[in-house]
Amino acid sequence: MIYFDHASTNKVNPEVLNCFIEENEKFGNPNSIHALGVAALNDLDKARASIKKDLNLDSHNVVFTYSSTIALNLAIRGYALRYSQRGKHIISTKVEHPAVLETLKFLEKNGFEVTYLDVDYEGNISIENFKQMLRPNTILVAIMAINNEMGTIYPIKQIADIVHSYPKCSLLVDATQAIGKMKLDYDSIDMFSFSGHKIGGLKGSGALIYRKNISFEPLIYGGGQENGYLSGTVATPNAIALAKALNLTLKNLDKKINYVSSLMSLFRSELNKRNGDFIINSPENASPFIINFSSIKKKAAVIVEALSNEGIYLSSVSACHSKKETFSNVIYITKKDEHLARNTLRVSFDETNSEEEIIYFFKKLDEIMEKIR
């Protein structure tokens, strides 16, 4: 098996799985006052402290969620409703994850105004245009660190410095594709989210990290767990496993980035040899963990299925969309070409991949391109 779909999800790291199993033995509800409950609560507190230490944070809080999507919903909806008296203007981009875009649509139906920044051919925003869009009543800017489809990297530190010159405004960053894949000054960000299953953690685990001076309207009402924002019994083993996964994915980060960059260099070189069949959508300076390209002559869905039959797995349209969706909004917005948007392929690496897998991938890809109509 060759797995080139790490941006979609990942296998659970064995060390993380062992951590989960060990914590599962302490199955008490962290809200219970007996010994098992107290032990679970102590472990939750340790997990929060571990996450903040690994990300060099001391002025932030951690809310455990069940995904980055839930974290983003809490951050956008909860923050906007909590601070609506300050203003009702929000800025984002046209190429955000659906978890952001759909939540913003909800707010637009409820009296908020959202400015969606345009992006260029490579998915980049104009900083000058961004500055012009900010207003005294802008309360939130939501911009991802790395685009999940194209791998475009956004200048988060520069954006943070600009946002912080507006005292009523906060910066939310979707860091799902950035955690463990790039160096980022997390302390400069007011709120950010990430998901466990992208970094060797468990599906059903995620977190929202936010400054201590920020509060939210609850996303889910009930018993008041997670600072009252996300009621329901906390999945303690998942949270502990998330902290472990984060700790592991941040180790030897430079070495991992350099290795994956060498894989990407080889992949781009091989793909450029086939420029009559494919066009690369990702910019040259994109994250080395993601490359998006479009098939010019063949249907991408057919290529993906044929590769899957050979035990090679990659994405067509992002897995964040419905299986019925055959159109990449991100590629259409950036390339203004419907054919390219309907025939995208995304390869995403991690440190477990190899050059041998890339060579074998292109061998099979060439065979498939010869066979399919």
C-alpha positions in Angstrom: 0.0 0.0 0.0 1.1 3.5 -0.8 -0.7 6.2 1.1 -0.5 9.7 -0.3 -3.5 11.2 1.5 -2.1 12.3 4.8 -3.8 15.7 4.6 -7.1 13.9 4.8 -6.4 11.6 7.7 -3.6 9.5 9.2 -3.0 6.2 11.0 -2.9 6.4 14.8 0.7 6.5 16.0 1.3 3.3 18.1 2.6 5.4 21.0 -0.5 7.4 21.0 -2.7 4.3 20.8 -0.8 2.9 23.8 -1.4 6.1 25.7 -5.1 5.9 24.9 -5.3 2.4 26.1 -3.5 3.2 29.4 -5.8 6.2 30.0 -8.9 4.2 29.2 -8.2 2.2 32.3 -8.9 5.4 34.3 -12.4 5.5 33.0 -13.9 7.9 35.6 -15.9 10.9 34.6 -13.7 13.9 35.2 -16.7 15.7 36.8 -17.1 12.9 39.4 -15.7 13.6 42.9 -14.6 10.0 43.6 -11.0 8.9 43.1 -11.4 7.7 39.5 -13.0 11.0 38.5 -10.3 13.0 40.3 -7.6 11.0 38.5 -9.3 11.7 35.1 -9.5 15.4 35.9 -5.9 15.5 36.9 -4.9 13.9 33.6 -7.0 16.4 31.6 -5.2 19.2 33.4 -1.8 17.6 32.6 -2.8 17.3 28.9 -3.7 21.0 28.7 -0.4 21.9 30.3 1.5 19.6 27.9 -0.2 21.2 24.9 0.6 24.7 26.0 4.2 23.8 26.9 4.8 22.1 23.5 3.4 25.2 21.7 5.3 27.7 23.9 2.1 29.2 25.3 1.4 30.7 28.7 -1.4 33.2 28.0 -3.8 30.8 26.3 -6.5 28.3 27.4 -7.3 24.9 25.9 -10.8 23.5 25.1 -10.9 19.9 24.1 -13.3 19.3 21.2 -14.1 16.3 19.0 -12.7 17.8 15.8 -11.2 21.0 14.3 -14.5 21.6 12.7 -16.2 21.8 16.1 -13.4 24.0 17.4 -13.8 26.4 14.5 -17.6 26.5 15.0 -17.1 27.4 18.6 -14.5 30.0 17.8 -16.4 31.8 15.0 -20.0 31.5 16.2 -19.2 31.7 19.9 -16.8 34.7 19.6 -19.1 36.7 17.2 -22.2 36.3 19.3 -20.2 37.0 22.5 -18.7 40.3 21.2 -21.5 41.4 18.8 -21.8 44.7 20.7 -18.3 45.6 19.6 -19.2 45.3 15.9 -20.6 42.8 13.4 -17.9 42.8 10.7 -15.8 39.8 10.0 -13.0 39.2 7.4 -12.0 35.8 5.9 -10.9 34.5 2.6 -12.8 32.8 -0.3 -10.7 29.6 0.1 -11.2 28.7 3.7 -12.2 25.2 4.9 -16.0 24.6 4.8 -16.0 24.6 8.6 -15.2 28.3 8.4 -17.2 29.2 5.3 -20.4 27.5 6.4 -20.3 29.0 9.9 -19.8 32.4 8.4 -22.9 31.9 6.2 -24.8 31.2 9.4 -23.6 34.5 10.9 -24.5 36.4 7.7 -28.1 35.1 8.1 -28.0 36.5 11.6 -27.0 40.1 11.1 -23.2 39.9 10.6 -21.3 41.2 7.5 -18.5 39.1 6.2 -15.8 40.4 3.8 -14.3 37.5 1.8 -10.8 38.4 0.6 -9.9 37.6 -3.0 -6.9 35.3 -3.7 -4.6 35.3 -6.7 -3.7 32.5 -9.1 -1.6 30.7 -6.4 -4.1 31.2 -3.6 -2.3 34.2 -1.9 -4.1 37.2 -0.4 -3.0 40.8 -0.9 -1.8 42.2 2.4 -2.5 45.7 1.2 -6.1 44.7 0.2 -6.5 43.1 3.6 -5.4 46.3 5.4 -8.0 48.3 3.4 -10.8 45.9 4.4 -10.3 46.3 8.1 -12.8 48.6 9.9 -13.3 50.0 13.4 -16.2 47.5 13.7 -14.2 44.5 12.5 -14.2 42.0 15.4 -12.8 38.9 13.8 -10.3 37.8 11.1 -10.4 34.1 10.2 -7.6 32.9 8.0 -6.0 29.4 7.7 -2.3 28.9 8.1 -2.0 26.4 5.2 -4.7 25.8 2.5 -5.8 22.2 2.8 -6.2 21.8 -1.0 -3.3 23.8 -2.5 -0.9 24.0 0.3 -0.6 27.7 0.0 1.1 29.2 3.1 -0.4 32.4 4.6 1.8 35.0 6.4 0.1 34.5 9.8 2.6 36.5 11.9 2.3 39.5 9.5 -1.5 39.2 9.6 -1.5 39.0 13.4 0.6 42.2 13.8 -1.9 44.0 11.6 -5.0 42.6 13.4 -3.6 43.5 16.8 -3.5 47.2 15.8 -7.3 47.0 16.0 -8.1 46.5 19.8 -11.6 45.2 19.1 -10.4 42.6 16.6 -9.1 39.0 17.2 -7.3 36.6 14.8 -8.6 33.0 14.4 -6.3 30.6 12.5 -7.3 27.1 11.2 -3.9 25.4 12.0 -5.1 21.9 11.0 -2.6 21.5 8.1 0.1 23.5 9.9 0.5 21.7 13.2 3.6 19.5 13.0 4.3 20.6 9.4 5.7 24.1 9.8 7.1 26.5 12.4 4.5 29.0 13.6 4.5 31.6 16.3 1.4 30.4 18.0 1.7 32.9 20.8 0.9 35.7 18.3 -2.4 34.1 17.4 -5.5 34.8 19.5 -7.3 31.6 18.6 -6.4 28.5 16.6 -7.7 25.0 16.1 -6.2 21.6 15.2 -7.4 18.0 14.8 -5.9 14.8 16.3 -6.4 12.5 13.3 -4.1 14.6 11.1 -1.1 14.2 13.4 -1.3 10.5 14.4 -4.0 11.1 17.0 -7.5 9.7 17.2 -10.5 10.6 15.1 -12.9 12.4 17.5 -10.2 14.6 19.1 -9.3 18.2 18.5 -8.7 21.4 20.4 -9.4 25.1 20.3 -6.6 27.2 21.8 -7.5 30.8 22.8 -6.2 33.7 24.8 -7.3 33.9 28.4 -8.9 37.3 27.9 -11.3 35.8 25.3 -14.7 34.2 26.0 -17.4 32.7 23.9 -21.1 32.1 23.8 -21.5 28.3 24.4 -21.7 26.1 21.3 -23.5 23.3 23.2 -25.5 23.8 26.4 -25.7 21.3 29.2 -23.5 20.5 32.2 -21.0 23.3 31.6 -17.9 21.2 30.7 -14.9 22.7 29.0 -15.3 26.2 30.6 -19.1 26.0 29.8 -18.5 26.2 26.0 -18.9 22.6 25.0 -21.1 20.7 27.4 -20.9 16.9 27.6 -18.7 14.4 29.3 -15.1 15.0 28.0 -13.6 12.0 26.2 -10.6 12.0 28.5 -8.6 9.2 26.8 -9.0 11.1 23.4 -7.8 14.3 25.0 -4.8 12.7 26.6 -4.0 11.0 23.3 -4.2 14.3 21.5 -1.6 15.9 23.8 0.6 12.9 23.2 0.2 13.1 19.4 1.0 16.8 19.4 4.2 16.1 21.5 5.3 13.4 19.1 4.5 15.3 15.8 6.6 18.4 17.0 9.7 16.3 17.7 12.5 16.7 15.1 10.3 19.1 13.1 13.2 20.5 11.1 14.4 17.1 10.1 10.8 16.1 9.1 10.3 19.2 7.0 13.6 18.8 5.2 12.9 15.1 4.4 9.4 15.8 3.1 10.7 18.7 1.1 13.1 16.3 -0.7 10.1 14.1 -1.5 8.2 17.0 -2.9 11.1 18.1 -5.0 11.3 14.6 -6.6 7.5 14.5 -7.1 7.4 17.9 -8.8 10.3 17.0 -11.0 8.5 13.8 -12.2 5.2 15.6 -12.6 6.8 18.4 -14.7 8.0 15.6 -17.1 4.3 14.9 -17.8 3.1 18.5 -18.3 1.2 17.5 -21.3 -1.1 15.5 -19.1 -1.1 17.5 -15.9 -0.9 21.0 -14.6 0.3 21.9 -11.1 -2.0 24.1 -9.1 0.0 24.5 -6.0 2.6 27.3 -5.9 6.3 26.5 -5.8 6.6 27.8 -2.2 3.6 25.8 -0.9 3.8 23.5 2.0 6.0 20.5 1.0 3.4 18.2 2.5 0.7 19.0 -0.1 0.7 19.2 -3.9 -2.5 19.8 -6.0 -2.6 19.2 -9.7 -5.2 18.7 -12.4 -5.6 16.2 -15.1 -5.8 17.9 -18.5 -7.1 15.0 -20.7 -8.5 12.3 -18.3 -11.1 12.4 -15.5 -9.4 12.7 -12.1 -12.0 10.5 -10.5 -11.2 7.7 -12.9 -7.5 8.1 -12.2 -8.0 8.1 -8.5 -10.1 4.9 -8.7 -7.6 3.2 -11.0 -4.7 4.0 -8.6 -6.8 2.8 -5.7 -7.2 -0.5 -7.4 -3.4 -0.7 -7.5 -3.2 0.0 -3.7 -2.2 3.7 -4.2 -4.3 6.2 -2.3 -4.7 9.9 -2.9 -7.5 12.5 -3.1 -9.5 14.1 -5.9 -11.8 16.7 -4.4 -10.9 17.3 -0.7 -12.3 14.8 1.7 -13.8 17.7 3.6 -16.5 17.9 0.9 -19.4 15.5 0.2 -18.6 12.4 -1.8 -21.1 13.7 -4.3 -19.0 16.8 -4.8 -16.9 16.7 -7.9 -15.9 20.3 -8.1 -13.0 22.1 -6.3 -14.2 25.6 -5.4 -10.6 26.5 -4.3 -9.2 25.6 -7.7 -12.0 27.3 -9.6 -11.5 30.5 -7.6 -7.7 30.5 -8.2 -7.5 29.2 -11.7 -10.9 30.4 -13.2 -11.0 27.1 -15.1 -13.9 24.7 -14.6 -12.2 21.8 -16.2 -9.2 22.1 -13.9 -11.6 22.5 -10.9 -13.4 19.3 -11.8 -10.3 17.2 -12.3 -8.0 17.9 -9.4 -5.8 15.4 -7.6 -4.1 16.0 -4.3 -1.1 14.2 -3.0 -0.1 14.7 0.6 3.0 13.3 2.3 4.4 12.7 5.7 7.7 11.4 6.9 6.6 7.7 6.4 6.6 8.1 2.7 9.7 7.4 0.5 11.3 8.2 -2.9 10.7 4.6 -3.9 7.0 5.1 -3.4 7.0 8.2 -5.7 8.9 6.3 -8.4 6.4 3.5 -8.3 3.5 5.9 -8.2 4.6 7.5 -11.5 5.2 4.1 -13.1 1.6 3.1 -12.3 0.3 6.5 -13.2 1.8 6.2 -16.7 0.3 2.8 -17.2 -3.1 4.0 -16.1 -3.0 7.1 -18.4 -2.3 4.8 -21.3 -5.2 2.5 -20.5 -8.1 4.8 -19.5 -10.1 6.8 -22.0 
